[in-house]
Amino acid sequence: MRALRNLLIGLVTSLGIGIASGVYVFNLGMAQVEAIRAELPAVDEPGAYRPNLKTRVYAEDGTLLTEIYRENRELLRLADIPKNLRNATIAAEDRRFREHVGISPEDIARAVVVNLRRGRISQGASTITQQLARDVYLTRRRQLRRKVSEALLAIELEKRYSKDEILELYLNEINYGKGLYGVRTAAQTYFGKEPAKLSLDECAALAAIPQRPSEFHLYQDREGATRRRNRVLEQLCEQGYISSWQRDIAQARPLKVRPYAPPDWRPRHAPYYTSWAIKELVDLVGEEKVYTGGLKVITHLDLRLQQTAEEAVRNLVRSNAGRGAGQGAALLMDARSGAILAIVGGTSWDKSQFNRATQARRQPGSAFKPFVYTAAIDRGYRPTDRILDAPLSLRDGRNWWRPKNYDFRWHGEVTLRHALAMSINIPAIKLIQRVGPQTVIGYAQRMGIRSPLRAYPSLALGTSEVTLLELTSSYAVFANGGQKVETATIARVEDVNGKVIYEHRPNAMAVLGPQTARTMTDLLRTVITAGTGRPAALEQPCGGKTGTTQDGRDAWFVGFTPQYVCGVWLGNDDYRRRMRGVYGGAECGPCWRRIVRAAVARRGGMTAFTYPTWLAPG
């Protein structure tokens, strides 16, 4: 009863909500406290401890892609945890740990005074036992009822376990930031050693983290972490655990931690797709739910098409290795829904986890020209309008820029259709001069380009870097009659109880007039039927654009059918390396055709460019 009385006296400060709440706590009365006690889980009840659960990510067909978890924990006996770390934890978290019965009225009173003086919650009074009770049995919601439950459970834990047993549980359970739970995982991650080999200063650095693990982890702020470590060393000295000279030596040591490495999850399939899907999942539901919520996540990944795309990209790179190509990427999406069906971010995940489909910004070359032509068509130009392809000189600061065509020839007056189909450069430069580079940038951004674009005439030739994801998704606007759809890798997310908390639904927005989109679709079909994109030709209607940078660093083909959009890139990670005799149409075109043909064969697809009612403008 004395412990219960102490609980009632001190509850208010644990919450830090002031004297008025103290009146409420006393008014709860013994009956209310007993009612809360009756609802508590028994500390030795099977299943009372509910650890954080793994999130599982699946392909469209239910194949498990990966498991994601935060609490990567390895248990240790207290005897294997160094005395310095035990003492540092007690000194920093609960100096009266060896004396109290689960709650500490003295610390509660001290916290109340400090919080009232500062006018804010700056100091707590939860004991180690209360923290353990909260982490194992309760939630972290800051409610008075939860604080009562926490204190009651702490008292019960003290009755059933010895102080050493409670400390052992705590040191194996507590959060040390960055998804690290328990002292062994924390010691291995931050310092690369077993806890038994930690130095005094390293023990103090770890002991300073649990107060605010998301802010105080050792990768966040090295100077702040050093100050907090030194404060724990002061507390150790003040409380008689170490001498002043031990404190001084430890405080003088620089804080050295290992470079941060994310949790070692390794996707079973489609690693580039899976890694990008996890990023999108975190954006959708938050990091906490992803790493602890036990979610079931269904992606749009079509494993068969993913395998086809991976093989096609490997063959593309292999067949052009003799001409200087070292890497490739591809992305396939459903034009109507925005669902991403396959991502190939490189030739080998084991050698490089850099995703060249979603992260790499490269010059798109002539694959950018459709944005220039879109701006012109939308402002009244027609495919039959003629434009002179002849030598051109433009002032570039103190220098002159004299662009050339890829074949180093001049073609005289040409129609816009022919100029785009044959990827002639000068007409594109003249068009961007007429409509304005900033206007072209506006169209590109509305259609899906998010990378910075430089407003120079050379933009018409694709001199500003973009990602394959941006470029591919932008081309979907043509297939969709002027409607932009947001891309998505995540199809559905269920919580641990099977309740659907997210489901992907197409989100379309008109960014072009339907007539402009259809005219551009017709122009881009000509690229494949009678232009540089002929190697990509399919049995069904399709449009697209080749892209080859004049310095030989990048080759592209991006195209679409009525149902699918796909982009292919070939090049090198080392931007200094150049390819020889490699062209977007001749090399990337056949790779694109193989991927899209497989998609049509496997999933079916529309046979004409028609526009469903949900994509109709207005």
N, C-alpha and C positions, 0 to 999 in steps of 0.2 A: 504493500500500500504506500510506503514511503516513496518508492520509485514512481508510482502513479501520480502521487501528489506533486513530486518534482516535475513530472511531465506537464501537468496542468499549469504550473507556475511558469514554465519556460517556453511553451509552444510558440508564443507570439513572435519571439525573435528569430526562430528558425525560418519563419516566413519573411521576417523583416518588414512587417506591415503596420507596426506602430502600436500605440497604447490602446486605441479604439478596438483593435482586434483582440487585445488582451481581455477586454470585457466580454467579447463574444466567446472566447475560449472558456472563461470561467462559467459562462451561462450554459455552455454545453452540458456541464454537470457530469457526474459519474455515470448516469444512465446512458448518455449519448456516447461516452467513451467506451462503455461496455458493449454498446450496439456495434460500434466500429470494430471492436475486438472480435465480435462474433463473426464478422464477415471476412476476417483476414485468412489468408491461406496458412495452413500449418507449416511451420518451418521445415518439418521433416515429411511433408505430404508428397507422395510421388507425383511428379509433373508440376509441382509448384514452381520450380525453376524453369523458366522458358527462355532459353538462350536466343540470341539473334539468329535468324534463319537465312539460308542461302537463297539467292534469287537465281532462277534457272531461265536461260534464254534458248528458244527453240526456232528452228527453221519453219517455213510455211507448212511442211509435211509432218511436223512433230519431232524431227530429229534434234537431239540436244546439241546445242552449239557450245555452251559454256555455263559454268556456275560462278556466281559472283558472291563474295562474302566480305565482311569487314572484320569480324572477330576471329582473326587468325591467332589461335591461342594454344599454347603448350603449357601444361600444368607442371608446377614444381613443388616439391616439399619445402617447408619452411627452412629445414636444415640446409637446403641448397641455395637459399637466398642469403646474400651476405648481410652480416649484422649492421654494417653501415647503411645499407638500403632500408632495412627494417627501422632502424633508429631515425633515419632521415624522414621516412614516411610518417612516423609518429610525431616527430618534431614539427613537421610542416602541416599535418592534417589534424592531429588530435593529441596534444601534449599530455592530456589526462587519461589517455587510453587505458593505462594499466590500473586506474583508480575507479573510474565511473562504472555504472551498471547498464550502460547502453546509451544514456543521455547525460549531458553535462550541464547542470544548471548554472555553474559558474561561467562557462563559456557562452551560454545563452545570454546571461546578464551583460557580459562584456560586449557581445555583438549588438545588443539592443542599444547600449549607450553610444557605441561608435556610429551605428546607423542613424540614430536620432540626431547626433551632432552633425553628421555630414548631410543629412536630409535625403539620403538615398541608400539603397542596399549595396553596401561595399564590403560587408563582412558577414559570413555565415557562421553557424554554430553546430552543424551536423558532425557528429562523431564518426569515426571510422565504421563503427557498427551500424549507425544509421545509413551511411552511404552504401554499405553492403546490403542492407535490407532494401533500400530503394532500388539498387541496380539489379538485384536478383528477383525481387518479388513485386515491385511496384513500377509505376510510370514516373516520368520526370515532370508531370504537370504541377505547376506551382499553385496548389490548392491547400486550404487548411485541413481538409479531411485527409488528404494524402500525407501531410506532415504528422497528423495524429497517428495514422496507420504506420508510418515510418518509425516513429518513436516506440510504439507498442511492439512492433516486430523486433526492433533493436533490443528491447528489454528481454523479449522471449529468446532471441539468439544468445544473449549473454547467459541466460539460464542453462542453455543446452550445450554450449560450446565453450571451450577454454579461450583465454585471450590469444594464445598462440594459434589455435585453430581458426579463430576469426581473422587474425592477421594474415594467415596463409590464404584463406578464401579471398580476402580483399586484394592481396597482391597478385593473385591469379585472375581476378575478375576485372579490375579497374581499367579504365580507358586512359591510354597514354598518347592519344592523338594520332591522326593519320591512319585510322583503322587498326591501331595496335592495341591489343588487349592482353593484359598480363605482363609481368616483369620480364619473362624470358623473351617473348617476341619483341618487346620494347628494347631490351638490351642488345639483342641480335641486330635489330634494324638500325638503331641509332649509333651503336658503337661497334658492331660486328664481333661481339664476344658474349660468352655465357655470363649470367649475372654474377657468378662466383668470382669472376675475374675483373669486375668493375672496380675502378678506383674510387676513392672517397668523393672526389669532385663529380664524377659521373653518377654516382648514387644520388648526390644532392640534386643534380640536374634532372634526373628522372623523377625524384620526389616532388619537384616543383610543378610538374605537368598536370596531375589529376584535378587541381582546382578549376582549371579552365582548359581542358585538353584541346579543344578546337582552336584556341588562341595561343596556348602556351607550348604547343609542340615545338621540338627543337629545330624544325625547318622554317618556322614562320619568321622569327626575328632573332638573329643570333645575339645581338647586343642585349635585347630584353631577356633572352633565355639565360645569358650570363649573369645579369642582375638578379634574376629570380633564383638561380643556383646559389649565388653568393648570399642571398637572404636566408636560404635554407641552411647554409653552412653557419651563418650567424646564430640561427635558432639551435642548431646542434651544439654550438659552443655555449650559448646561454643556458641550455638545459643540461649541460654537464656531460654530454656524450663524447665530445672531443675537446682537445686543449686549444688554446688560442694559437699556438704555433702550427698545429695541424690545420686549423681554419685558414691561417694566413697563406700557408703553402698551397692549399687546395684552391683558394680564391685567386691566386696568382697564375694558375694554370689556364691556358687558353681552352675554350670549349671547342672540341673537335668532334664532329659527327660524320658519319658516312654519307655519301650522296644518296638522295632519296630514290628509292625504287618502288614503284607501285606494287600492289599485291600481285603475286606471281600466279595469275590465272592464264591459262593457255587454251585458246579456242580449239575445240576438236575439229571444226570445219570452218571454211571461209573466214580466216582470221581478219582480213581487212574489212570485210563486211561486218563481222561481229564487233570489232573494236569501234567502228563508226556507229553501229546501232546502240552500243552502250552509252556513247556520248549523247546521242539523241534521247535515250531513256532517262539519263540523269537530268537533261533539260526538261523533260516532260513531268517527272514525278519527284525529282529531288534526290540528291545523293544519299540521304539517310534511308529512304525507302528502298533504293536500289541495293544498298549494301547490307541492310539488316531486315528488310521487310518480308523475305520469303516469297517474292513475287513470281508469277508465271508469266513469261513474256513471249509472245508469238510474233515473229518478224515476218516481213514480206519475202524473205530470201527463198528463191527457188533453187534448191541444191543442184538439180540437174543442169539448169542453165548456168549456175555458178561454175560448175565443173567444166562446162563447154567453154565459157568465157576464159577461165584460167588457162585451159589448154590452148585456146586460140591466141592469147597474148604471149604465152611461152613460145609458141611456134613463130609468131610474128618477130619476137626479139631474136630468137635463134636464127631465123632465116636472114636477118639483117645484121647479125653480129659482125660479119666480115666487112660491112660498110660503116661500122662504128656505132651501131645501136647497142645499148646496154640495158635499157629498161623500157617497160611499157605499162599501160593501164587501160582499163575499160570500165564503163558503167552502163547498165541497162535499166530502164525504168518503163513502167506503164504510163503512156502519155495521158490517159484519161484520169487516172486516180492519183498519179504522183508516186505510186508505190515503187520503191527501188527493188528490183528483182535480183540484181547481181552487182558486185563491186570487186574489181581486181585492182588492187593498189600497187602491185609490183610483181616481180617474177618469183620472189622468195620471201616469205614472212620471217623465216628463221634468220636470214641474213640482214633484213632491214624491215622494221615495223613502220617506217614512214609510208603514209598512204598517199600515193601519187594521184589517186582519183579524187580525193577530197581535200588534201592539204597542199599539194604542190601548185604553186602559181607559175605558169609558163606562158610565153607569148603564143597566142593562137594563130598568128599569121592570117591567111585569107579566110580562115573559119570565122573571123570576126566580121567579114564583109556583109553578111546578111543584116546586121544591125544598121549599117550605113544605108543599104538599099531599102530596108523597112522604113527608115525615117524619110527617105526620098519618095517612096511610093505613097506613104501616108500624107505627104504634102503635095500630092498631085502629079508626080512623075508617073509615066507609063512604061511598061516593058518594051514598047516599040520606040520610045524616044531614043534619039541618037546622041552620041557623045564622042568627041574626038580623042582618039588614043594617039598621042604624039609626045615628043620630048617635053618635059616640064621642069622648070627650075623654080625652087621656092627658097626664100630667105630664111635661114635658121640661125638667128643671132648674127654673128659676124660671118658665118659661112653660108654656102649655098647647098641646098639639098636637091639632088637630081635623081629622083626615083626611076627605076627601070621595071620592066616586066620580067617574069620568070624565064621567058624564052629569049629575052634581050632583043625583041623585035617590036616594031610599031605597026598597028593594024588599021590606022586611019579611023574613019567614022564607023562606030559599032553601036548596035542597040544595047540597051541595058540588059536585056535577056542574054545576049551573046557575051557581053562583058563579064557578067556574073558566072555564066556557065563555064567560060574558059579561064576564069580567075585572072582577068587582065587588071593590072594594078592602077594605071593612070585614071581610068574612068571612076574608080572608087575614090581616089584622092580628090578628083574634081567634084564629085558628089558631096563629099564631106565638107569641102570648102563652101559649096552652095547652101547646104542646109545648116552648116555650123557644127563644129566638133562637140560643143556643149549639148546641142540638140540630140546628136547621136548617143552621147553618154546617157541622156535622159531616157531614151528608148531602151538602151541596153540594161539600165538599172531597173526599169519597170518590168522588163521581161525576166529578170533573175540574176543579173550580174551584180555581185556585191563587192568585188575587189575594186580598189581605187583605179580610176581610168584617167589618163592624162589627155587634156584637151588640145592635141596637136593634130595637124593633117595626117601625120604618120599613123594615127590611131586607126585609120581606115585599113591599114595593112596588118593590124593586130599587134602593135608594139607594146601595148599595156598587158601585163600578165593577169591571167584568170585561172580558175581551177576547172578541171574537167567536169566536176559536178555542176558548177555554175553554167558552163557553156551548154552542157547536155540538157539540163532542165529548161534553159531558155528556149531551146529549139522546140520544146513541147508546145509553146505558144502557137507555132505555125500549125501543128497537127490539130490543135484544139480550137481553131477558128478565132484566135485572138485572146483566149482565156489562159491565164497562168494558174497552174496548180502547184501547191506546196509539195515538195518531195517528202517521203516518209519511209523509214526502214521498219518502224514499229507498227504492227497491225493491231495488236490487242495486249492489254496488261490486266492480269487478275491478281487480287490480293491473296493472302494466305488462306482465306476462306472460300476462294473461288469467285468472289464478286468482281465483276468487270469494273475497273477504275479508269480505263482509257480504251477507246476504240477509234481507230483511224477512219475518218470520213473525208472524202475529197473536198478540198477547200479551194474553189475556183474564183478568180477575179478577172474581170475584163481589163486588159491592158492594151489591146489593139482592136481597131474596128474589124469586123468579120471580113469585109471585102479586102482590106489590106493584108490580113492573114492569108486569105485564099490566094491572092495574087502572089504573095511571097512563096506560098507552098508550090504554086505552079512554076515559078522561077527556079526554085530549088529542085523540083523534079527534072527540069531541063539540065541541071548540073549532072544528074545521073544518066539521063537518056542520051545526052549529046555533048557532055562536057568532061571536065577533069574527074568526075566521080563515076565514070562508067564501070570501073572495076567493082563497084559496090552494087551493081544492078541486081534487083530481085525480080521474082515472078509477079509480084504485086506492086501497086503504086508505092513509091517512096521518094523522098527528097533528102537532100543533104548538101554538105559543103566540105571541100577539102581545105587543108591548111598546111602550108610548108613555109617555115621561116627561111629567109634568104641566106642566113648564116649556117643552115643545116643543123640547127640544134633541136628543132621540134618538127614533128609531122603529126597531122590530125586527120581524122574523118569523123564528123558528127552528122547524124542523119536520123530520119524518122519514117515510120509507116503510119497508117491511120491509127495503130494501136500502141506502138512502141517507139521509144527514143533511145538511141545508143550513141555513146561517144568512145572513140579509141585514140590513144596518144602513144607516140613512140619517141624515145629520146635517150637522154642520159642524166643521171643525178649530178654529175660534174658538168656544170654549165660551160666549162671551157672546151669540152669535147664536142666535136662536130661530126655529123654523119655525112657520108658521101653518096650522092646519087639516090637519096631516099626521098620519096614524095608521098604526101598524105593520101592521094588517090590510089596510087599504084600499090602501096604497102598497107596502109591502114584500112583502105576500102574493102579488100577481101576479108580481112579480120572482122570488120563490122558486119559484112554480109553473112559470115558464118554464124555469128552470135544471133543476129536478128532472125535469120532463117530458122535457127533452132527454136527461138521463142515462138515463132508463128506455128511451127510444126508441133510444139509441145502444148501450147496454151491456146492455139487458135488466134484469130484476130480479124478485124474488120478488113474488107477487101476494097473499100473506097473511102475517100476523105469526106465522110458525112459527119454531122455534128449533132449529138444527142441534145435533148431539150434542156438538160441540166447545165449544159455548156452554152446554151443560147444566150447572147448578150441581153442585158436588161432584165 
